[in-house]
Amino acid sequence: MGILYGGTETYANLTASFSGIVAYVFLVFKLLCASCFAAIGAIKREMNNAKWTWFAMAYQCGFAYAVSLMIFQFGGLFTGNISVTGLVALIIVRLLSHGRVLS
């Protein structure tokens, strides 16, 4: 982050760019998202199949995105910064996470 928001005022730039909820969602996404290349290599070695490795990576990234989206939208509800588009996306993700497919 220091490279992207570099300079002598790194923390001031980060504070201006990230609110509290956005920073928390960023941390949650990074925690749940696919790991480093070494861990992905270990997953490939354990599963003995590239297809299942790609599925595991996609599942981890999709799960991280869904959880981060829900946290961000619920945080927006609590702080009063909710958008209609985000609320619709939250409802769709919530329904899909329970296995109910919209038809």
RAJOQUI-V855951 format. One line per field, one symbol per residue. burial: I if it has 16 or more other ideal C-beta (glycine too) atoms within 10 Angstrom, else O. A space follows every 10 residues. Layout:
burial = ???
//
This chain:
burial = OOOOIOOOOO OOIOOOOOOO IOOOIOOIIO OIOIOOOOOI OOIIOOOOOO OOIOOIIOOI OOOIOIIIII OIIOIIOOOO OIOOOOOOII OOIOOOOOOO OOO
//
